Amino acid sequence: MDSLNEQFSQIYDQYIDKIYRFVYLKVSSQEIAEDVTSKVFIKGWEAFQSSKEEIKNPGAFLYQIARNAVIDHYREKDRTKVVSADASPEIADPGENAQNKAILSADINTIKKAIQKLEKEHQDILIWHYLEDMPIANIAKLLGRPAGTVRVMLHRGLKDLKDIIKES
């Protein structure tokens, strides 16, 4: 295996779960999330191969492709975001009892539905910061906005998320 393949293989291993999780929270099903994630890495590989310059931040690069791929998905399908509670895979610890699994699943579904109601940029910022542990500075670079603006958007998105959850 040549160096380019090895480099991208390492990037893939490092980001596949993160990109999938990001996409899954923005689309309506596991199958669609898998398809979109696959497209993200195909586009990433094509760009990686054809780029004359080194991609300095592959994570930010892949997240940008993922954002665009989700937008493209909804443009192609021309449908609204509807999340089925049945579409959420079980992510609870298998050692937990059935009641705890049911509570965790209900909580995850509530949060996922609430996230879907936020503005797209607020969704992205919350997912990147709280689920992917991405620092504000990195999110700001990814969005091309000042860190202070991203921080305000993060707090606003979190407040809106809490309000939506309280209403449901």
Residue pairs with C-beta under 8 A, 6 or more apart in sequence:
1 9
4 48
4 49
7 48
8 44
8 45
8 48
11 44
11 48
11 58
11 62
12 41
14 58
14 59
15 58
15 59
15 62
16 37
16 41
18 59
18 132
19 37
19 40
19 41
19 62
19 63
19 66
20 33
20 34
20 37
21 127
21 131
21 132
22 63
22 66
22 124
22 127
22 128
22 131
22 132
23 33
23 36
23 37
23 40
23 66
23 69
23 70
24 30
24 33
25 112
25 115
25 123
25 127
25 131
26 70
26 81
26 116
26 123
26 127
27 33
27 36
27 70
27 73
27 81
28 81
28 82
28 83
28 84
28 87
29 84
29 87
30 87
30 89
32 73
36 66
36 69
36 70
36 73
37 66
39 69
40 62
40 65
40 66
40 69
41 62
43 65
43 69
44 58
44 61
44 62
44 65
47 55
47 61
47 65
48 55
48 58
55 61
57 138
57 141
59 134
59 138
60 138
60 141
60 142
63 124
63 128
63 142
64 142
67 124
71 120
74 81
81 116
83 109
83 112
83 113
83 116
85 109
85 113
88 105
88 108
88 109
88 112
90 101
90 105
91 104
91 108
92 100
92 101
92 104
92 105
96 104
110 165
110 168
111 161
111 165
113 168
114 161
114 164
114 165
114 168
115 123
115 126
115 127
115 161
116 123
117 164
118 126
118 157
118 160
118 161
118 164
119 157
121 143
121 153
122 153
122 154
122 156
122 157
122 160
122 161
123 157
124 139
124 143
125 139
125 143
125 150
125 153
125 154
125 157
126 154
126 157
126 158
126 161
128 134
128 138
128 139
128 142
129 135
129 136
129 139
129 154
136 147
136 150
136 151
136 154
137 147
139 150
139 154
140 146
140 147
140 149
140 150
143 150
145 153
